[in-house]
């Protein structure tokens, strides 16, 4: 099988499995469009928002119940350190930069803006530097595309008041930026306590045809991922669980509120599709 997984401690041993072609794509998110548009790989790590949109548009992939990375995102809403102080509630009527409107970090950030500050997605103009991974998706009218190369450039030019750029943003763009949320770490912990789960950023999907043709190989890969993620810090884990179901339900609800998907996410249907790996 052709497989794309990110480079983490919990994937290094998995990539030594014989009989597979592990393909390195850098940056990793470059693989997501190739998977949902061309089904280029048999198994692929994928951002949660991309998966939800792909499912919404009938892309023939199935979720493997494996969380690769995740975490809270109160720290991911940022401004330049020498810019005027802003609160999240001040973003109504302003412009905010984000790599893509369908980026998963943006999904979680907009969710907390609505939930904790009453700021709707449509209250903000979202200025993006990249198109969505799912070609069939049409962005809402409050999204603009910029010709800037990076989101950080939007901040530096003054085109946006704030940006979705976490500390681990590709290229180190988030380095030195200031969070809009006061005591972002405590706010993130409160979100987790309130919801009983940790936001999920990346999952794993398998091409349906590959699952039909090579179910034993897919099962073996899943078993290796389950062994490799045992004991990892949440939300990294393999296997269907209540925290995973909650993360999918909340992320799906946020996606519907933000017009990222047009139909309610069927978490029970996703669970049924993943049932073979939950026994």
Secondary structure, 3 states (H helix, E strand, C coil): CEEECCCCHHHHCHHHCCCCEECCCCCCCHHHHHHHHHCCCCEEEEEHHHHHHHHHCCCCEEEEEEEEEECCCHHHEEECCCCCCCCHHHHCCCEEEECCCCCHHHHHHHHHHHHHHCCCHHHCEEEECCCCCCCCCCCCCCEEECCCCCHHHHHHHCCCCEEECCCCCHHHCCCCCEECCCCHHHHHHHHHHHHCCCCEEEEEEEEHHHHHHCHHHHHHHHHHHHHHHCCCCCCCEECCCHHHHHHHHHHHHHHHHCCCCCCCCCHHHHHHHCHHHCC
